[in-house]
Amino acid sequence: MFASFDGIEIPNIASFDSMYEEIGDIDRTAGGNLRQDMTAIKRTWNITTTPITWERASPLVNHYLSYMGAEGDFWFYGQPAPIRATLKINNHPLSQFASKGGWQKNGVTLNITITEV
């Protein structure tokens, strides 16, 4: 398992991008000096899966729908401890794909945003 949210695996990750968000204020004074009041730096992850069956996607989708984006524990490989974050499933377009010698007609690709709280 490469990543999970509240212990539910995020399956077949195709892309895993992280970004930093600066929480604070930055501006110039009347004299032209840069004034910065930074309170925190938080992370956001954008994750896309490869096409997977609905059976593999449904635990994570159902968790999102049941808890309506509430905070949970996000963990990914190399992270020593889970991070408190929110989960948002942006969309899950339907797709067909070949898998293990067969044709899967009920596939979805999850596009997920996870934001550190």
C-alpha positions in Angstrom: 0.0 0.0 0.0 1.4 3.4 -1.0 -1.2 5.7 0.5 -4.3 5.5 2.7 -7.0 7.8 4.2 -8.4 6.7 7.6 -6.9 3.3 7.0 -8.6 2.9 3.6 -6.2 2.2 0.7 -6.0 4.7 -2.1 -5.6 2.0 -4.9 -3.4 2.1 -8.0 -2.0 5.6 -7.8 -0.9 7.0 -11.2 0.1 10.5 -10.1 0.9 11.9 -6.7 1.6 15.7 -6.7 2.3 17.7 -3.5 2.1 21.5 -3.1 2.8 23.9 -0.3 0.4 26.6 0.7 1.7 29.6 2.7 -0.7 30.7 5.4 -0.1 34.4 6.2 0.2 37.8 4.7 2.9 39.3 2.5 2.9 42.9 1.2 5.1 45.9 0.6 5.3 48.9 2.9 5.0 52.4 1.7 8.8 52.6 1.7 9.0 49.5 -0.6 10.2 47.0 2.0 8.7 43.5 2.0 6.7 42.7 5.0 5.8 39.1 5.7 3.6 37.7 8.5 3.7 33.9 8.0 1.8 31.7 10.4 2.1 28.3 8.8 2.9 26.3 5.7 0.4 23.5 4.9 0.5 20.9 2.2 -2.0 19.8 -0.5 -1.8 16.6 -2.5 -3.5 15.9 -5.8 -3.8 12.2 -6.5 -5.1 10.4 -9.6 -5.6 6.7 -9.8 -5.3 4.5 -12.9 -8.7 3.0 -14.0 -9.9 0.6 -11.3 -13.1 -1.4 -10.7 -15.9 0.2 -8.8 -15.4 -2.5 -6.1 -11.8 -1.2 -5.4 -12.9 2.5 -5.5 -16.1 2.2 -3.5 -14.6 2.0 0.0 -12.9 5.4 -0.4 -15.9 7.0 -2.2 -18.4 5.7 0.4 -16.2 7.0 3.2 -16.1 10.4 1.5 -19.8 10.5 1.0 -20.6 9.3 4.6 -18.3 11.7 6.4 -18.8 14.6 4.0 -15.1 15.5 3.8 -14.5 15.5 7.5 -10.9 15.3 8.9 -9.1 12.0 8.9 -5.6 10.4 9.0 -3.7 10.6 5.7 -0.6 8.4 5.3 1.7 7.8 2.4 4.9 5.7 2.0 7.9 7.3 3.7 5.8 9.3 6.1 6.6 8.3 9.7 3.1 9.2 11.1 -0.3 10.0 9.6 -1.2 13.6 8.9 -4.6 15.1 9.8 -6.2 16.2 6.6 -9.5 16.4 4.6 -10.4 14.3 1.7 -12.2 15.5 -1.4 -13.0 13.3 -4.4 -13.2 15.8 -7.2 -14.7 13.4 -9.7 -14.6 9.8 -10.8 -15.2 9.4 -14.5 -16.3 6.1 -15.8 -14.0 4.1 -18.0 -13.5 0.7 -19.6 -10.1 -1.0 -19.3 -8.4 -4.3 -19.8 -7.3 -6.2 -16.7 -5.9 -9.7 -16.2 -6.9 -10.9 -19.6 -10.5 -9.6 -19.4 -12.4 -6.4 -20.2 -13.6 -4.4 -17.2 -16.7 -2.3 -18.1 -17.3 -0.7 -14.7 -14.0 1.1 -14.2 -13.5 4.5 -12.6 -10.6 6.9 -12.3 -10.5 8.8 -9.0 -9.2 12.4 -8.9 -8.6 13.2 -5.3 -7.5 16.3 -3.4 -6.2 15.9 0.2 -5.6 19.1 2.2 -3.6 19.2 5.5 -5.6 20.8 8.4 
